[in-house]
Amino acid sequence: MDKIERLKRRKRSIRKKLSGTSERPRMCVHKSNKNIYVQIINDIEGKTLCGLLAKNTAFGKEVGTSTCKNIKFAEALGENIAKAAAEKGIKKVVFDRAGYRYHGVIKAIADAARKNGLEF
């Protein structure tokens, strides 16, 4: 089994247990080679309530189009997703790490979102 297959397997295992509702939508994190994406999703209705990517954060615009996969970008992304969720009236979410280990960038996003008012 190669690296991508293991990631997909972990992601399926996590998604079996997690589901976003209107009361507690799912906050999903995805990492690509150059960017980080965070979405808040209501799985019952199949709608994305809000979403951001690291290049669209205030910190990302200052630095430019270089790689956005470091802790500073992740913290800015966590702060901005918490603010966007608060504008939509979302206070509680279910955190979906999408098969990634809970350390580094993923942990920084979660901690910054918690610090700015999201509960999970």
VMD Tcl script that builds the backbone (N, CA, C; Angstrom):
set m [mol new atoms 360]
animate dup $m
set s [atomselect $m all]
$s set {name element resname resid chain x y z} {
  {N N MET 1 A 0.847 -1.165 0.000}
  {CA C MET 1 A 0.000 0.000 0.000}
  {C C MET 1 A 0.903 1.242 0.000}
  {N N ASP 2 A 0.670 2.140 -0.914}
  {CA C ASP 2 A 1.510 3.331 -0.963}
  {C C ASP 2 A 0.952 4.437 -0.079}
  {N N LYS 3 A 1.659 5.543 -0.036}
  {CA C LYS 3 A 1.345 6.648 0.866}
  {C C LYS 3 A -0.055 7.219 0.634}
  {N N ILE 4 A -0.447 7.389 -0.611}
  {CA C ILE 4 A -1.749 7.972 -0.935}
  {C C ILE 4 A -2.876 7.025 -0.547}
  {N N GLU 5 A -2.690 5.750 -0.772}
  {CA C GLU 5 A -3.707 4.766 -0.398}
  {C C GLU 5 A -3.902 4.730 1.116}
  {N N ARG 6 A -2.809 4.834 1.873}
  {CA C ARG 6 A -2.934 4.855 3.333}
  {C C ARG 6 A -3.697 6.091 3.790}
  {N N LEU 7 A -3.428 7.244 3.160}
  {CA C LEU 7 A -4.139 8.476 3.490}
  {C C LEU 7 A -5.630 8.333 3.204}
  {N N LYS 8 A -5.973 7.784 2.048}
  {CA C LYS 8 A -7.372 7.583 1.693}
  {C C LYS 8 A -8.058 6.631 2.665}
  {N N ARG 9 A -7.351 5.604 3.089}
  {CA C ARG 9 A -7.910 4.632 4.029}
  {C C ARG 9 A -8.205 5.287 5.376}
  {N N ARG 10 A -7.233 6.099 5.874}
  {CA C ARG 10 A -7.458 6.812 7.141}
  {C C ARG 10 A -8.617 7.790 7.005}
  {N N LYS 11 A -8.708 8.466 5.856}
  {CA C LYS 11 A -9.781 9.438 5.636}
  {C C LYS 11 A -11.148 8.756 5.662}
  {N N ARG 12 A -11.276 7.611 4.996}
  {CA C ARG 12 A -12.540 6.863 5.011}
  {C C ARG 12 A -12.902 6.422 6.419}
  {N N SER 13 A -11.912 5.995 7.176}
  {CA C SER 13 A -12.146 5.542 8.542}
  {C C SER 13 A -12.661 6.676 9.415}
  {N N ILE 14 A -12.101 7.856 9.243}
  {CA C ILE 14 A -12.531 9.022 10.022}
  {C C ILE 14 A -13.926 9.461 9.597}
  {N N ARG 15 A -14.187 9.509 8.300}
  {CA C ARG 15 A -15.476 9.991 7.786}
  {C C ARG 15 A -16.638 9.068 8.119}
  {N N LYS 16 A -16.359 7.790 8.411}
  {CA C LYS 16 A -17.427 6.889 8.839}
  {C C LYS 16 A -18.016 7.348 10.162}
  {N N LYS 17 A -17.169 7.968 10.990}
  {CA C LYS 17 A -17.570 8.344 12.336}
  {C C LYS 17 A -18.047 9.791 12.434}
  {N N LEU 18 A -17.652 10.655 11.501}
  {CA C LEU 18 A -17.975 12.079 11.563}
  {C C LEU 18 A -19.016 12.462 10.525}
  {N N SER 19 A -19.892 13.363 10.916}
  {CA C SER 19 A -20.850 13.926 9.977}
  {C C SER 19 A -21.247 15.301 10.474}
  {N N GLY 20 A -21.351 16.250 9.555}
  {CA C GLY 20 A -21.739 17.598 9.917}
  {C C GLY 20 A -23.239 17.773 9.853}
  {N N THR 21 A -23.801 18.407 10.877}
  {CA C THR 21 A -25.231 18.696 10.914}
  {C C THR 21 A -25.411 20.205 10.918}
  {N N SER 22 A -26.658 20.641 10.956}
  {CA C SER 22 A -26.897 22.086 10.990}
  {C C SER 22 A -26.484 22.670 12.345}
  {N N GLU 23 A -26.585 21.885 13.430}
  {CA C GLU 23 A -26.168 22.364 14.741}
  {C C GLU 23 A -24.647 22.348 14.885}
  {N N ARG 24 A -24.004 21.271 14.375}
  {CA C ARG 24 A -22.549 21.130 14.447}
  {C C ARG 24 A -22.017 20.732 13.080}
  {N N PRO 25 A -21.731 21.698 12.222}
  {CA C PRO 25 A -21.176 21.355 10.908}
  {C C PRO 25 A -19.747 20.819 11.027}
  {N N ARG 26 A -19.287 20.211 9.967}
  {CA C ARG 26 A -17.954 19.600 9.929}
  {C C ARG 26 A -16.941 20.599 9.389}
  {N N MET 27 A -15.842 20.795 10.127}
  {CA C MET 27 A -14.755 21.649 9.658}
  {C C MET 27 A -13.676 20.739 9.090}
  {N N CYS 28 A -13.536 20.756 7.775}
  {CA C CYS 28 A -12.637 19.851 7.077}
  {C C CYS 28 A -11.383 20.598 6.621}
  {N N VAL 29 A -10.221 19.980 6.804}
  {CA C VAL 29 A -8.936 20.558 6.410}
  {C C VAL 29 A -8.346 19.699 5.300}
  {N N HIS 30 A -7.833 20.351 4.257}
  {CA C HIS 30 A -7.153 19.647 3.173}
  {C C HIS 30 A -5.842 20.355 2.877}
  {N N LYS 31 A -4.778 19.571 2.686}
  {CA C LYS 31 A -3.474 20.137 2.340}
  {C C LYS 31 A -3.099 19.678 0.936}
  {N N SER 32 A -2.679 20.622 0.114}
  {CA C SER 32 A -2.088 20.270 -1.172}
  {C C SER 32 A -0.596 20.580 -1.079}
  {N N ASN 33 A 0.110 20.469 -2.178}
  {CA C ASN 33 A 1.539 20.752 -2.137}
  {C C ASN 33 A 1.839 22.222 -1.885}
  {N N LYS 34 A 0.934 23.117 -2.289}
  {CA C LYS 34 A 1.201 24.542 -2.163}
  {C C LYS 34 A 0.226 25.294 -1.286}
  {N N ASN 35 A -0.849 24.676 -0.844}
  {CA C ASN 35 A -1.877 25.428 -0.147}
  {C C ASN 35 A -2.565 24.586 0.909}
  {N N ILE 36 A -3.339 25.260 1.760}
  {CA C ILE 36 A -4.152 24.618 2.779}
  {C C ILE 36 A -5.579 25.132 2.603}
  {N N TYR 37 A -6.543 24.235 2.616}
  {CA C TYR 37 A -7.950 24.592 2.443}
  {C C TYR 37 A -8.715 24.190 3.693}
  {N N VAL 38 A -9.625 25.043 4.143}
  {CA C VAL 38 A -10.495 24.729 5.277}
  {C C VAL 38 A -11.918 25.073 4.877}
  {N N GLN 39 A -12.831 24.128 5.093}
  {CA C GLN 39 A -14.243 24.355 4.780}
  {C C GLN 39 A -15.093 23.953 5.972}
  {N N ILE 40 A -16.205 24.640 6.134}
  {CA C ILE 40 A -17.200 24.248 7.122}
  {C C ILE 40 A -18.420 23.769 6.339}
  {N N ILE 41 A -18.784 22.494 6.550}
  {CA C ILE 41 A -19.735 21.805 5.688}
  {C C ILE 41 A -20.899 21.240 6.500}
  {N N ASN 42 A -22.109 21.401 5.970}
  {CA C ASN 42 A -23.298 20.734 6.500}
  {C C ASN 42 A -23.544 19.519 5.609}
  {N N ASP 43 A -23.231 18.329 6.110}
  {CA C ASP 43 A -23.321 17.112 5.299}
  {C C ASP 43 A -24.756 16.687 5.023}
  {N N ILE 44 A -25.679 17.011 5.896}
  {CA C ILE 44 A -27.074 16.607 5.706}
  {C C ILE 44 A -27.655 17.303 4.482}
  {N N GLU 45 A -27.413 18.603 4.353}
  {CA C GLU 45 A -27.900 19.357 3.194}
  {C C GLU 45 A -26.923 19.309 2.020}
  {N N GLY 46 A -25.689 18.892 2.274}
  {CA C GLY 46 A -24.688 18.843 1.222}
  {C C GLY 46 A -24.209 20.219 0.796}
  {N N LYS 47 A -24.103 21.147 1.760}
  {CA C LYS 47 A -23.721 22.515 1.436}
  {C C LYS 47 A -22.480 22.928 2.214}
  {N N THR 48 A -21.624 23.688 1.530}
  {CA C THR 48 A -20.484 24.309 2.181}
  {C C THR 48 A -20.936 25.652 2.715}
  {N N LEU 49 A -20.831 25.836 4.024}
  {CA C LEU 49 A -21.304 27.056 4.662}
  {C C LEU 49 A -20.286 28.190 4.525}
  {N N CYS 50 A -19.006 27.873 4.682}
  {CA C CYS 50 A -17.943 28.842 4.416}
  {C C CYS 50 A -16.638 28.077 4.217}
  {N N GLY 51 A -15.722 28.706 3.544}
  {CA C GLY 51 A -14.454 28.067 3.265}
  {C C GLY 51 A -13.377 29.092 2.968}
  {N N LEU 52 A -12.130 28.732 3.257}
  {CA C LEU 52 A -10.987 29.609 3.018}
  {C C LEU 52 A -9.798 28.796 2.546}
  {N N LEU 53 A -8.872 29.475 1.895}
  {CA C LEU 53 A -7.589 28.881 1.612}
  {C C LEU 53 A -6.508 29.826 2.074}
  {N N ALA 54 A -5.324 29.294 2.341}
  {CA C ALA 54 A -4.275 30.059 3.005}
  {C C ALA 54 A -3.854 31.289 2.210}
  {N N LYS 55 A -3.858 31.225 0.895}
  {CA C LYS 55 A -3.435 32.374 0.099}
  {C C LYS 55 A -4.405 33.543 0.202}
  {N N ASN 56 A -5.652 33.283 0.596}
  {CA C ASN 56 A -6.645 34.350 0.704}
  {C C ASN 56 A -6.675 35.001 2.080}
  {N N THR 57 A -5.878 34.510 3.029}
  {CA C THR 57 A -5.843 35.141 4.341}
  {C C THR 57 A -5.061 36.437 4.253}
  {N N ALA 58 A -5.202 37.293 5.239}
  {CA C ALA 58 A -4.485 38.570 5.252}
  {C C ALA 58 A -2.981 38.327 5.237}
  {N N PHE 59 A -2.509 37.367 6.009}
  {CA C PHE 59 A -1.085 37.064 6.051}
  {C C PHE 59 A -0.608 36.518 4.709}
  {N N GLY 60 A -1.443 35.709 4.062}
  {CA C GLY 60 A -1.086 35.148 2.761}
  {C C GLY 60 A -0.959 36.216 1.694}
  {N N LYS 61 A -1.798 37.251 1.749}
  {CA C LYS 61 A -1.722 38.329 0.767}
  {C C LYS 61 A -0.474 39.177 0.966}
  {N N GLU 62 A -0.031 39.329 2.212}
  {CA C GLU 62 A 1.177 40.101 2.474}
  {C C GLU 62 A 2.406 39.411 1.907}
  {N N VAL 63 A 2.494 38.107 2.117}
  {CA C VAL 63 A 3.682 37.369 1.706}
  {C C VAL 63 A 3.682 37.088 0.214}
  {N N GLY 64 A 2.520 36.885 -0.377}
  {CA C GLY 64 A 2.442 36.625 -1.809}
  {C C GLY 64 A 2.105 35.189 -2.112}
  {N N THR 65 A 2.591 34.693 -3.236}
  {CA C THR 65 A 2.188 33.368 -3.699}
  {C C THR 65 A 3.205 32.288 -3.384}
  {N N SER 66 A 4.071 32.509 -2.393}
  {CA C SER 66 A 4.990 31.448 -2.012}
  {C C SER 66 A 4.210 30.337 -1.317}
  {N N THR 67 A 4.893 29.301 -0.948}
  {CA C THR 67 A 4.222 28.171 -0.321}
  {C C THR 67 A 3.494 28.591 0.953}
  {N N CYS 68 A 2.322 28.072 1.152}
  {CA C CYS 68 A 1.471 28.468 2.276}
  {C C CYS 68 A 1.350 27.361 3.306}
  {N N LYS 69 A 2.316 26.490 3.368}
  {CA C LYS 69 A 2.199 25.362 4.283}
  {C C LYS 69 A 3.153 25.508 5.465}
  {N N ASN 70 A 3.040 26.614 6.204}
  {CA C ASN 70 A 3.799 26.721 7.436}
  {C C ASN 70 A 2.878 27.128 8.570}
  {N N ILE 71 A 3.415 27.179 9.769}
  {CA C ILE 71 A 2.602 27.388 10.961}
  {C C ILE 71 A 1.958 28.773 10.970}
  {N N LYS 72 A 2.667 29.796 10.506}
  {CA C LYS 72 A 2.097 31.152 10.506}
  {C C LYS 72 A 0.871 31.231 9.605}
  {N N PHE 73 A 0.952 30.641 8.427}
  {CA C PHE 73 A -0.201 30.610 7.529}
  {C C PHE 73 A -1.346 29.830 8.164}
  {N N ALA 74 A -1.027 28.720 8.800}
  {CA C ALA 74 A -2.064 27.887 9.412}
  {C C ALA 74 A -2.771 28.630 10.536}
  {N N GLU 75 A -2.019 29.365 11.352}
  {CA C GLU 75 A -2.635 30.128 12.433}
  {C C GLU 75 A -3.540 31.224 11.875}
  {N N ALA 76 A -3.066 31.921 10.840}
  {CA C ALA 76 A -3.896 32.959 10.220}
  {C C ALA 76 A -5.160 32.352 9.618}
  {N N LEU 77 A -5.031 31.185 9.029}
  {CA C LEU 77 A -6.181 30.503 8.446}
  {C C LEU 77 A -7.176 30.084 9.525}
  {N N GLY 78 A -6.683 29.568 10.658}
  {CA C GLY 78 A -7.559 29.199 11.765}
  {C C GLY 78 A -8.310 30.391 12.328}
  {N N GLU 79 A -7.619 31.522 12.457}
  {CA C GLU 79 A -8.279 32.742 12.943}
  {C C GLU 79 A -9.367 33.200 11.976}
  {N N ASN 80 A -9.044 33.212 10.699}
  {CA C ASN 80 A -10.000 33.700 9.697}
  {C C ASN 80 A -11.198 32.777 9.527}
  {N N ILE 81 A -11.005 31.466 9.635}
  {CA C ILE 81 A -12.148 30.559 9.506}
  {C C ILE 81 A -13.055 30.695 10.723}
  {N N ALA 82 A -12.475 30.950 11.900}
  {CA C ALA 82 A -13.303 31.162 13.094}
  {C C ALA 82 A -14.121 32.439 12.957}
  {N N LYS 83 A -13.524 33.485 12.400}
  {CA C LYS 83 A -14.248 34.743 12.200}
  {C C LYS 83 A -15.355 34.572 11.156}
  {N N ALA 84 A -15.057 33.851 10.079}
  {CA C ALA 84 A -16.060 33.621 9.039}
  {C C ALA 84 A -17.218 32.787 9.585}
  {N N ALA 85 A -16.903 31.812 10.429}
  {CA C ALA 85 A -17.950 30.985 11.035}
  {C C ALA 85 A -18.803 31.809 11.996}
  {N N ALA 86 A -18.178 32.697 12.742}
  {CA C ALA 86 A -18.925 33.541 13.676}
  {C C ALA 86 A -19.885 34.461 12.931}
  {N N GLU 87 A -19.480 34.957 11.768}
  {CA C GLU 87 A -20.363 35.790 10.955}
  {C C GLU 87 A -21.589 35.016 10.483}
  {N N LYS 88 A -21.427 33.717 10.240}
  {CA C LYS 88 A -22.542 32.865 9.817}
  {C C LYS 88 A -23.352 32.335 10.996}
  {N N GLY 89 A -22.911 32.624 12.226}
  {CA C GLY 89 A -23.623 32.161 13.413}
  {C C GLY 89 A -23.238 30.763 13.848}
  {N N ILE 90 A -22.080 30.296 13.448}
  {CA C ILE 90 A -21.615 28.945 13.797}
  {C C ILE 90 A -20.649 29.060 14.968}
  {N N LYS 91 A -20.945 28.330 16.050}
  {CA C LYS 91 A -20.073 28.356 17.222}
  {C C LYS 91 A -19.467 26.991 17.518}
  {N N LYS 92 A -20.176 25.907 17.167}
  {CA C LYS 92 A -19.700 24.554 17.439}
  {C C LYS 92 A -19.522 23.812 16.122}
  {N N VAL 93 A -18.401 23.122 15.988}
  {CA C VAL 93 A -18.123 22.336 14.790}
  {C C VAL 93 A -17.565 20.978 15.199}
  {N N VAL 94 A -17.506 20.081 14.238}
  {CA C VAL 94 A -16.839 18.794 14.380}
  {C C VAL 94 A -15.584 18.884 13.518}
  {N N PHE 95 A -14.416 18.609 14.089}
  {CA C PHE 95 A -13.159 18.769 13.367}
  {C C PHE 95 A -12.822 17.504 12.597}
  {N N ASP 96 A -12.637 17.642 11.284}
  {CA C ASP 96 A -12.274 16.529 10.401}
  {C C ASP 96 A -10.866 16.780 9.882}
  {N N ARG 97 A -9.904 16.004 10.370}
  {CA C ARG 97 A -8.516 16.189 9.949}
  {C C ARG 97 A -8.210 15.484 8.627}
  {N N ALA 98 A -9.182 14.785 8.073}
  {CA C ALA 98 A -9.111 14.178 6.739}
  {C C ALA 98 A -7.927 13.231 6.557}
  {N N GLY 99 A -7.610 12.467 7.586}
  {CA C GLY 99 A -6.563 11.469 7.458}
  {C C GLY 99 A -5.171 11.967 7.780}
  {N N TYR 100 A -4.998 13.274 7.958}
  {CA C TYR 100 A -3.689 13.820 8.290}
  {C C TYR 100 A -3.447 13.663 9.788}
  {N N ARG 101 A -2.186 13.557 10.162}
  {CA C ARG 101 A -1.854 13.457 11.575}
  {C C ARG 101 A -2.154 14.776 12.266}
  {N N TYR 102 A -2.533 14.701 13.528}
  {CA C TYR 102 A -2.878 15.897 14.291}
  {C C TYR 102 A -1.601 16.482 14.888}
  {N N HIS 103 A -0.794 17.106 14.052}
  {CA C HIS 103 A 0.386 17.830 14.498}
  {C C HIS 103 A 0.764 18.838 13.431}
  {N N GLY 104 A 1.639 19.763 13.769}
  {CA C GLY 104 A 2.106 20.750 12.801}
  {C C GLY 104 A 1.015 21.685 12.341}
  {N N VAL 105 A 0.814 21.740 11.031}
  {CA C VAL 105 A -0.127 22.670 10.416}
  {C C VAL 105 A -1.565 22.386 10.842}
  {N N ILE 106 A -1.945 21.117 10.896}
  {CA C ILE 106 A -3.318 20.746 11.270}
  {C C ILE 106 A -3.607 21.178 12.711}
  {N N LYS 107 A -2.668 20.945 13.604}
  {CA C LYS 107 A -2.844 21.339 14.997}
  {C C LYS 107 A -2.879 22.857 15.134}
  {N N ALA 108 A -2.064 23.572 14.365}
  {CA C ALA 108 A -2.047 25.034 14.426}
  {C C ALA 108 A -3.387 25.623 13.984}
  {N N ILE 109 A -3.990 25.050 12.945}
  {CA C ILE 109 A -5.305 25.511 12.497}
  {C C ILE 109 A -6.346 25.287 13.591}
  {N N ALA 110 A -6.335 24.096 14.177}
  {CA C ALA 110 A -7.309 23.766 15.209}
  {C C ALA 110 A -7.146 24.661 16.438}
  {N N ASP 111 A -5.922 24.858 16.886}
  {CA C ASP 111 A -5.683 25.683 18.070}
  {C C ASP 111 A -6.081 27.135 17.831}
  {N N ALA 112 A -5.756 27.676 16.651}
  {CA C ALA 112 A -6.117 29.057 16.341}
  {C C ALA 112 A -7.631 29.223 16.245}
  {N N ALA 113 A -8.313 28.238 15.688}
  {CA C ALA 113 A -9.770 28.304 15.595}
  {C C ALA 113 A -10.401 28.235 16.986}
  {N N ARG 114 A -9.873 27.381 17.849}
  {CA C ARG 114 A -10.376 27.296 19.224}
  {C C ARG 114 A -10.152 28.608 19.967}
  {N N LYS 115 A -8.967 29.193 19.789}
  {CA C LYS 115 A -8.640 30.427 20.478}
  {C C LYS 115 A -9.551 31.582 20.055}
  {N N ASN 116 A -10.069 31.524 18.835}
  {CA C ASN 116 A -10.919 32.593 18.308}
  {C C ASN 116 A -12.400 32.278 18.382}
  {N N GLY 117 A -12.795 31.290 19.188}
  {CA C GLY 117 A -14.207 31.126 19.493}
  {C C GLY 117 A -14.908 29.872 19.001}
  {N N LEU 118 A -14.294 29.066 18.137}
  {CA C LEU 118 A -14.953 27.831 17.711}
  {C C LEU 118 A -14.795 26.756 18.777}
  {N N GLU 119 A -15.831 25.979 18.980}
  {CA C GLU 119 A -15.799 24.896 19.965}
  {C C GLU 119 A -15.834 23.559 19.234}
  {N N PHE 120 A -14.859 22.689 19.553}
  {CA C PHE 120 A -14.858 21.306 19.065}
  {C C PHE 120 A -13.954 20.456 19.913}
}
mol reanalyze $m
mol bondsrecalc $m
mol representation Tube
mol addrep $m
